[in-house]
């Protein structure tokens, strides 16, 4: 987790720095549904590389947004889920979903009518 001194003064910049990448937002979208295994996420997120997925999950785990659970099985099973802090992002992601739906319906719909 970053220290207070390492974070930007602006709270919006802080949020964007923590979850602002395309892939982090899509990973969060999936984790809001349920816990996922690494390969499930990789298959569902069309176009993401293994390195970017690994780096994004590690970064969000380090920031306290994602929890990683290792099950003592053979072969080992690892699941990623949202931490309590990650769950607090639910209204933000929901607002983005609503905004995107309205944009597609209203703005893109208007262009189609032209």
Protein Blocks (a to p, Z undefined) as FASTA:
>chain_A
ZZfklpcfblklmmmmmmmpmklmmmmmmmmmpccdfklmmmmmghiafklmmmmmmmmm
mnopaccdddddddddddddddfklmmmmmmmmmmmmmmmmmmmmmmmmmmmZZ
